[in-house]
Amino acid sequence: MVYLITNVFKIIWKYFDVLCFLAAIIFAVWGCFLLSFTAGIFSIAVGLVILGYLSERIASSLQ
């Protein structure tokens, strides 16, 4: 049982920084939408550009 819990925490910890980064982008976009609709749309564009760049970096580092 302890081995199972340890493995689950290792898997979660492996992706914890990615989950925190995605949560930060989501809350930043939400905050921009609270300011104005135009700022919200702009923040979605910036968030998607950042996510696209990072996913390409990760994909190229795995090869």
Backbone torsions as a table, in degrees:
resi	resn	phi	psi	omega
1	MET	NA	-43.0	179.6
2	VAL	-64.7	-37.2	178.8
3	TYR	-62.7	-39.9	178.9
4	LEU	-64.4	-46.0	179.9
5	ILE	-65.0	-39.8	178.2
6	THR	-62.6	-42.0	178.1
7	ASN	-65.3	-39.6	178.7
8	VAL	-62.6	-44.3	179.0
9	PHE	-66.3	-34.6	176.7
10	LYS	-64.9	-40.4	178.7
11	ILE	-67.0	-45.0	179.0
12	ILE	-63.1	-43.6	-178.2
13	TRP	-64.6	-31.0	179.5
14	LYS	-63.1	-36.1	-177.5
15	TYR	-107.9	9.6	-175.7
16	PHE	-63.6	-41.4	-178.9
17	ASP	-66.8	-35.4	177.5
18	VAL	-67.0	-42.9	178.6
19	LEU	-63.2	-41.2	177.9
20	CYS	-65.3	-39.9	178.6
21	PHE	-63.8	-43.6	177.8
22	LEU	-64.9	-39.8	177.7
23	ALA	-64.5	-38.5	178.2
24	ALA	-63.9	-42.0	178.1
25	ILE	-65.2	-42.2	-180.0
26	ILE	-61.2	-45.4	-179.1
27	PHE	-70.9	-31.8	175.7
28	ALA	-66.5	-41.8	177.9
29	VAL	-65.1	-42.6	178.4
30	TRP	-60.3	-44.1	178.2
31	GLY	-63.1	-38.9	177.6
32	CYS	-66.7	-36.6	176.0
33	PHE	-66.7	-30.8	176.1
34	LEU	-68.3	-30.4	176.7
35	LEU	-71.7	-54.9	177.2
36	SER	-166.3	161.4	-179.4
37	PHE	-66.5	-40.2	-179.3
38	THR	-63.8	-42.6	178.1
39	ALA	-65.0	-35.3	178.3
40	GLY	-64.9	-44.9	178.5
41	ILE	-63.7	-41.9	178.3
42	PHE	-63.2	-40.2	-179.3
43	SER	-68.8	-32.1	174.6
44	ILE	-63.2	-43.8	179.4
45	ALA	-61.6	-45.1	179.9
46	VAL	-65.0	-42.4	178.9
47	GLY	-61.7	-41.4	179.5
48	LEU	-69.1	-35.8	176.5
49	VAL	-64.4	-44.2	179.1
50	ILE	-63.6	-45.0	178.8
51	LEU	-63.5	-40.4	177.5
52	GLY	-63.0	-43.7	178.7
53	TYR	-62.5	-46.1	-178.8
54	LEU	-67.3	-36.4	178.5
55	SER	-67.3	-35.7	175.6
56	GLU	-67.1	-39.1	177.3
57	ARG	-62.9	-42.7	180.0
58	ILE	-66.4	-43.6	-179.5
59	ALA	-64.2	-38.6	179.8
60	SER	-73.5	-28.1	179.2
61	SER	-77.0	-20.6	179.9
62	LEU	-81.4	-16.7	-177.8
63	GLN	-85.7	NA	NA
